[in-house]
Amino acid sequence: MKDISKVMLQTENSILMRNTFERNLEKEAAYIEEWCHTHPQHFNQRVGISIVDPVHFLLCIAQYK
């Protein structure tokens, strides 16, 4: 039988990891949103923000950061 404090610590760690993951996703979304506004030439304007070339888009995002 596992010690209850060990189980609680594991649970707390997994919650912290999930929260960190969610914050990182929010940061990534903010980078992408900012990039989209500053690089409209990479998008097909007729379809909103659909990506013309996804690989080029991701490479540009990586360099932009």
C-alpha positions, 0 to 999 in steps of 0.5 A: 500500500502506497504512502498517502503523502507520496500519492498526494505529492505525485498528484500535486506534481502532475497538476503542476506539470499540466498547468505548466503545459497549458501556460506554454500552449497559451504562450505558443498561441500568443506567438502564433497570433502575433506572427499572423498579424505581422506576416499576413503575406503568408496567409490566404486572405480569402479563407481567413487565416488558413496557411498557404505553406504550413512548413514555411509557416512553422519555420518562420514562427521558429525563427520569429521567436 
